[in-house]
Amino acid sequence: MRKPEIIYLDHAATTPLDPRVLEAMRPYLEEHYGNPSSVHQLGRRARVAIEESRERIAALIGAEPAEIVFTSGGTEADNLALRGVLHGTRRHLITSLAEHEAILRTAEALEEEGAAVTYLRPGPDGAVTAEQVAEALTEKTGLVSIMHTNNELGTCSPVRAIAEVCHRRGVPLHCDAVQAVGLLPVRVDELGVDLLSASAHKFYGPKGVGFLYVRRGIELRPLLRGGKQEQERRAGTENVAAIVGMARALELAVEEQEARQNHLRRLRERLIRRLDEALGDTFVLNTPRDPEWAAPHIVNIAFPPQNGEPVDGEMLLLNLDLEGVCVSSGSACTSGAVEPSHVLRAIGLPRETAGAAVRFSMGWKNTEAEIDRAVEILAAVMARLAGVLR
């Protein structure tokens, strides 16, 4: 039996490595293999590559080079931000119930260690407001952590307004921008954030590398202890090739940002229109229809019970995969879990509906024909499942 062609619509989980990025990395995987902490010429060459990458990344996000800390990815950057800042007498954290697991699980661990955490409930679109943050601030608040773009819904938060509220009370703001950096215009000098997390594999760079922006003057305790790398903020030998690749990927993403955004917006509008035409009122759209407050690459839908019976979300995704359509039910970090998405539950979706969710996340190489085919396959799969439930 001939295998179906793959339609990859899971770019919010990870993106393919851009061949131009691999070319930039190749010398540091082959000939320039020195440890950047070594003083000999191979080590010096690696150190120069890291510092040049740091400068380029900083310039692209409106930061200073010394404010960039390289990490193993978004999860480590989030952990470093929360654990690195929340200490001393101000051990109250404010965050949202719709945050990524990297934030929520770290917040839970901090609670177990004696910190106080306020979890704000997002609105139906998945975002919290600056007013909610203002009401939750106390004299003990040491950090607010609100994501830029929700990884499951694509909803964009009012980050600048939240930053203003925080700064009026002298509280730093951390922003998980893993789903935004490289895809949307993200400049820390314009957003006003004090810390910001990013991960290279979300913008066509390599896996296993990311960075944390830390505004000058913010005291950051290291998460990893050891050597003096990253100005003693993150111990461990730097992944030179990956760091070089991340800088190159971000450069390309910013250079091509307008063209990529326009293409993705067209695909997003087409996908929503095709879903409306093919599925009618059998599904709910969880992503904001207004493109002003939504990322251009994510569309999240869910299916309420059909014929009085809940749709098996796992069976839905499995059937789509068998037909070559690669999507997810939400964050790839929690795939395989039987529990419905915590984000969908946080915005008020009933458990039965949240358990039958599909997140489409498009890339700049996806085509309109792929969108049409994916919707056609989804409609056929749902027709089969509805027949079983009837």
Disulfide bonds with the S-S distance in Angstrom:
none
